[in-house]
């Protein structure tokens, strides 16, 4: 028995359809076809607003969900990192309950797949029974060269516990020593790799001339930074060569990436035939640094954009719709079709899940959402709501 859905607007994951086309699915949500109304037959269900594929959240820290509301806003990245370090470990029951609640929130908000950062096994039990698709990014960090071997072994052990798809990935340029880079880089071959990138001006200051706020962070963490030699280049240009064997690279945040760096990394991706994505977590950027990412410069550079929520430690919700609403407020000239493509098709591509998610292609099962508050004619989003239909 087919389900036949018709909305005011139908977004396929790539394009708008608004001539009365009907989305035909099997009862389990598998896409059968999109046909003209005249060819759809009877029993068409009329849907108000927009129909679109399920959302893909390309950057989340589900394991930090218990920190919601515990870290002050607008304290800057260095202070935020120090807060995470001191507050993240609490009673296991509290962590588990927050993970369950946060995942349920993502499901309610129309999210079907998540690129999730894993520093611990705290999310493992929930993911084994989850209705969401996960790409597990096993994150490693260690600024001191002396701990590189230990951290690498910890990452490999954690990697073995999680299901595919999964990758060992770096946290950020300011938290990975050259020795640790050399150990983890061979693991990138053929995999999707993600990295926190240029969330604060201090990151480039560290790599260009050895100055900035990270020196204070190292002192507070009692880390002797005497071994570090600045590269004289931006952090991104310094570490990008480690990604030469990855299949795809997802750079997260990019809050303070310059136009020159964005053009440089896009040229690097073309040179090495890499899929390159910039994951925007705009509400987290506002929460931490009171700054929005350079979306227009990313578009001008030709970089494919995706949407992330970051964690509840740095956000008020885990909602892709909330993220694209904020982007629409700050960048009102960006077409809504772009925003929805970033949230669906691009996200699925970034996580290597485009064969089943992100578009209404026949025989896929991407999830089906009803969106209200999306004004296609005025290119605006106000008081938007999402309902998961399948």
N, C-alpha and C positions, 0 to 999 in steps of 0.2 A: 504494500500500500504506500503510494507516494505521498509526501508532504509537498504542498505547493504554496510558496510564499511570495507575496507581491508587496512592495513598499513604495513610498514616495520616491525614494532614491535607492539604488542598489550599487554598492561599491564592491567591486570584484576582488580587491586587493591591489589592483593596478589602475582601474579606470572607473568612472561614474557611468552608470546606466540609468536613464530616467524616462524611458518611453514605454513604461508598463511591463517591462520584462519580468518573467516569473522564474524564481529559483526553485528547482525541483530536487528533492532529496529523498533518500531512503529513511525509514523510521529511526535508524541509528545515527543520522546526521551525515551520512556519506553523500557527497554531491553527485547528482545524476546529470543535471544539465541546467543551462539557463536558456529559456526559450521565449519567443514573443507570446504575448497574452493570447493571441488568436490560436496559437498552437498548443496551449497548455491544458485545454479541456476544462472540466468542471472542478468544483471544490477548491477554489483558490482562496487562501487565507490572506486577508488584507492586513498589512502591518503599517502602523503610523511611523513616520520618520525614515531612518536609514537602516538598511541591512548591510552588514559587513562581516568579514571573517573574524574569528577570535583574535584577540590581541596577543602579541609576543613581547614579554618583558625581558630585554636582553641583559639587564644588570640588576641583580638583587643580592642581598645578604640575608637570607631567611634565618640564619642562625643568630642574628642580632636582634630579632623581633622583640625580645624581652626588654630592650633598651628604649622602647618608645617613651618619649616624654622625659627621659632622664638626663639628656644632654642639652644644655642651653643652646638657643639659636644664636647665630651671628658671631661665633667665637673664633672663626678662622680655622683653617684646616689643621694646623699644627696642634692647637689646643683641642680640636675635635679628636685627633688621633690619640692624644694623651688621655682623653676622657674614655675612649673606647678601651684602651689598654687597661685602665684601672677599674672599669665597671663591667666588663663583658662576662666575667665568670661569677655566676650566682648559683643558687640551688638548682640542680638538674630539673626538678619538677617545674619550676618557673620557666625555664628555657623551653622545655617540651610543650607546655601549655601555650606559650606565646607562638611557637612554631605552628602548632595546629590551628590556632586562631588566625594567624597571618596567611596561611595557605588558604583557609576558607574565605578570607577577605579577597584574595586574588581571584578565586573561582567566581565569587559574586560579581567581581568587577570585570568579568569577561576575559580574563587572562587564560590562555590555554597552554602556554609554554614559557619557561623561565631559564635564563642563563644565570645560574646561582653560584655564588662564591662560597667555597667550603674551606674553612681553616680547621674545622673539627668534624667529628662524626655525629654532631647533635641532630642534624636533619635526616640522618640515614633511615631511621625507623619510619618516619612519616612518608618519606619518598617511596618506600617499598610498598606502600598501600595507596599512593596518590593517584588522583585523576588528572594531574598535570604532567606535561612533558617537561623533563629537566635536562639541561646540559650542565653537568657538574664540573665547575672550574676549581680544581684543587690548588688553592693559592699557597704560595710559599713566600717567605720573607726572611731577611737576615742581613743586616748591614755589615756586621763584623765578619771578615774573611774566616776567622777561626771557627765559626759555627756553621759554615757552609755545608760541610759533609753531614752534620747532624740534621740540619733543616731539610736537606735533600732526601735523606733517608725517611724522615717523618712524612714528607710529601708522598713518596713512593708507597709507604705503608697505608696512608690514607686513601690514595688513588685506588689501591686494590680493593677497598671496602665498598666503593660506590659502583653503581651500574653505568654502563655506556648510555649515551655518549659522555666522555669525560676527557679532561686534559689537565696536566700540571702546568700552572701558569704563574707568572710573577705578580707580586702585589703592585709595586710602583718602582720607578727608577731610584728614588731616594731610600728604598728599603732593601735593595738587592746588591750585594757586593759583586765585583767582577768574578770572583771565584764561584759564587753561587750561580751567576749567569752562565758560566761555562759548564756547570753541572746540569742545569735544567734545559738549556737550549737544545741539546739533542732530542729531548722529549717532545719538542714542538713539531717535529717532522710530520707533515700530513694532517695536523690537527688544527682546530680552531683555538686561537690564543687570545686572551683578553688581558688588559692591563689598565690600571688607573693612570690617567695621563694629565699632567699639567693642571692640577686642581688649584694651585696657588702660585703666585709669582716667585715664591721662595724656591720652587723646584728648579726653575731655570737659573736663578741666582746661584744655587749650589753648584750646578754643573758648569756654568760659564766662568765663575770666578771664586767659588768656594766660600760664598757669603750667604747671609739670609737666616730666616727663622728656623731652618732645620738644624742649625748648629745648636740653638737653644734646646731643641727637642733631644738631640743626642746627649747633651750635657745632663738633662733631667733624667734620661734613661741610663746614665752612667756609661755611655759608649764613647770610647776613645776614637776620635775621627782622624787621628794623625796619619793614617794610612792613605786617606783619600786624596787623589790628585784630580783637580777639575779638568774636564776635557776641552773647555773653551767653546763648547757648542751647547745648544739647547739640550735638555734632558732627552727629548724625543729623538733628535738626530744622533745622540750618543748611543742609545740602546737599540734603535731600529734594526741594525745589522743582525742582532740575535734572532730576529724573526724571519730570516731569509728562507728557512725551510718550512715555515708554517703554511697551511693551506689557506687560512683566513686570519685576519687580525681585527679585533674589536677594541678600539681605543675608547676608554670610558671617561666621561666628564669633559675633558678638553676645555675646561672653563677659561683658562688663560692662554690657550694656544694662539699663536700669532698667525696672521695671514701667510707669512713666509713659511712657517712650519707646516701649515696645512697644505700649501702648494707643494712643499718639499716631500711630505709623506705620501701624497697622491702620486707624485712622479716616481718615488721609490716603489710604490705598489705596482705601477705600470711596468717599471723596469724589471721587477722580479716576478711579474705575473701573479700578484697576490690579490685576493679579495680583501678590500679594506672597508671597514665600517667605523663610524663615529657614533657611540651610544650616548645620547643626551639624557641626563637626569636633572632637568632644570629645577624642579622643586627642591631637590637636595642641594644644588648649587646655591639657591637662594637661602636655604636653611643655614648653611655653613658659612658661606663667604659673601652673601648678599650680592651675588653676581650671576648673570646669565651667560651661557656659552655663546661663542660667536657663530650663531647659526647661519647668518648670511654669508660669512666667509667660508664655512663648510660647503654651502651650496655652490658658491663661486668656484671653489676648488674641485668640484665634481665628486666629492666624497659621499658615499651612500650613508644615510643617517638612519639610526634605529632609536628606539625609546627604551629607557630603563627607569626604574623607580628608586634605585639604591635601597637602603634599609630603613626600617622604622626608627632606627637611631637618628636618622637625618631627614625624615620625612613624616608627614602627618597621615599618609595613606599609602597603600600599595595599589595604585590605580593608574593604568596607562591613560585612561580618559582624562584624569586630573592633570597628567603631564602634558598632553597635547592641548588641553584647555589653556594652560599657562603659556605654552609656546605661542599659541594663537594670540594671547594678550600682548606679548612682548614683540612678536613678529607677525603682525596682522596681514602682511602682504604675501606670506607664504600660503599657497593654495591649500585648502582643506584636503584635497586629493593627495598632496604630498604628505601631510601629517598622517593620514590614515594609511598610506602606503608604508611609511616609516614604522607604524605601529603593527603592521600585519606582514606584508610580503617581505619587506627588507629585514624585519626581525627574524622571520623564518629562514631567510637566506643566510643571515649572520650565524645562526646556530646550526646550519646544515640540515634544516628540517623542511625545506621548501617543497619536497616531494609529497608531503601530506598536509602541511599547514600554510597559512598565509594568503591563500587565494581560493576562489570558488572554482577550481579546476575539477573536471569530472573525475570521480573515483578517489578524491581526497576527502579528508574528514577534519576540516579546519576549525570547527566550531562556528556557530552562527549567532551573531549579536544583533539586537535591535538598539539603535541609538536615537535618543531624542535630544532636542536642544542644539542640533547641528543645522545651522542656517546656511545651506549650500549657496543660495543666491547672494547673500551678503558676506560669505566667507568668514563667518563668525561662529563661536561656540559660547553659549550662555546657559547656565543652569543645566548642563548636559546630564543625561542619565543613560545608563547601560543596563540592558537586560539580556541574559544569556538564554537563547531559545533552544539551542542544541549544543 
